[in-house]
Amino acid sequence: MITKEYTLFFEELAQNNHKEWFHANKKRYEEKVKLPFLCLMHGLLQELTSWDGRIPADAKNALFRINKDGRFSKDKTPYHTVLKAGFSPHGKKSMLPGYYLGIDATTIHVGGGLFTLRPPELHLVREHISKNASALEDVVNDLTFIQNFGRLKGEKSKRLDKDLLPVAEKIALIYNKQFYAMAEFPLEPFYNSEELLDEILLHFKAIRPLNRYLNEAFD
């Protein structure tokens, strides 16, 4: 289970984000941060793989590295101050809809849907929306979805193919370039608590209809 040691590690890393400090505290990271996060992921995957057998069951493969890729960033600190995991069909870097978990020093981030879409995949999703607009509205207007996430999120295009403009008059979400939901809640109440797994799964269950709808675009 995740404890206050998880928070303390990331708070200290934020103040000492360099290789010397991390290497000196690597045992803390492995035992107090990475191991409990992986245990949580294992519990989540037992449920997620029953929903979609294409999601790999290996927790380590779903975990994103704590090391940053700073080649294209102005921030050259070498480590993320959050652990992140992606649960998608065929792996965390899949172009298919999935589920996301991130936990930093103070906050749990739970989400899902489509975060990154290349033009061919975006075209498929928009074509699907054009033919099934009311079904998407049912998903994002569902009370459980709204209670957990508020609204569907994502960057929007300024322009749209002319043949999709009549659809846009009915459902503006077709302008989206991303289609995802995200919720945040504090970590502290879940120290040493088995209820954290259930809370995350409740959010994932609320995302499941969105992922089911988006997956239909790729069938």
Secondary structure, 3 states (H helix, E strand, C coil): CCCHHHHHHHHHHHHCCCHHHHHHCHHHHHHHHHHHHHHHHHHHHHHHHHHCCCCCCCHHHHECCCECCHHHCCCCCCECCEEEEEECCCCCCCCCCEEEEEEECCEEEEEEEECCCCHHHHHHHHHHHHHCHHHHHHHHCCHHHHHHHCCCECCECCCCCHHHHHHHCCCHHHHECCEEEEEEEECHHHCCCCHHHHHHHHHHHHHHHHHHHHHHHHC
